[in-house]
Amino acid sequence: MNTDKVLEDRLRRTLARRGYTLIKSRARDPKALTYGRYLIAWGAVTADRAQCHIDGTAMTLSDVQRWVDEP
């Protein structure tokens, strides 16, 4: 099984328990700045994401893991 997907799912569940949402970038161009990156959102995330607060900038999966593991 893909270990990145397993880690992504674990982080998504952990963040959900804390009231956050993990959003994966929709960029499909490997040269895009947000390609393969993630955002952590707090609050209600809708289709247009108008009702959410985005915390920080686009992060790699290991950055998200460090953010989750911070005391």
QUIQUI-V947927 format. One record per residue. N is the residue number from 1. SS is DSSP state (H for helix, E for strand, C for the rest). OMEGA is omega in radians with two decimals (none if undefined). D_FIRST is the distance of its C-alpha to the first C-alpha in whole Angstrom. Layout:
n->(N N)
ss->(SS SS)
omega->(OMEGA OMEGA)
d_first->(D_FIRST D_FIRST)
This chain:
n->(1 2 3 4 5 6 7 8 9 10 11 12 13 14 15 16 17 18 19 20 21 22 23 24 25 26 27 28 29 30 31 32 33 34 35 36 37 38 39 40 41 42 43 44 45 46 47 48 49 50 51 52 53 54 55 56 57 58 59 60 61 62 63 64 65 66 67 68 69 70 71)
ss->(C C H H H H H H H H H H H H H H H C C E E E E E C C C C C C C C C C C C C E E E E E E C C C C C C C C E E E E E E E E C H H H H H H H H H C C)
omega->(-3.11 -3.08 3.09 3.13 3.10 3.12 3.12 3.13 3.13 3.12 3.11 3.12 3.13 3.13 3.13 3.11 -3.13 3.10 3.13 3.07 3.07 -3.11 3.10 3.13 3.13 -3.13 -3.13 3.14 -3.12 3.12 3.12 -3.10 -3.09 -3.13 3.12 -3.11 -3.07 3.03 3.03 -3.12 3.09 3.13 -3.11 3.12 3.14 -3.13 3.13 3.11 -3.11 -3.05 -3.13 3.08 3.14 -3.10 3.05 -3.10 3.13 -3.06 2.99 3.13 3.11 3.04 3.11 3.14 3.09 -3.14 -3.14 -3.07 3.12 3.12 none)
d_first->(0 4 6 9 8 8 11 13 12 14 16 17 18 20 22 23 24 26 28 26 23 21 21 19 22 22 24 23 25 23 27 27 27 25 22 19 20 21 24 25 27 29 31 31 29 30 29 32 31 35 34 32 32 30 30 30 29 25 23 20 17 18 22 20 19 23 24 23 23 27 30)
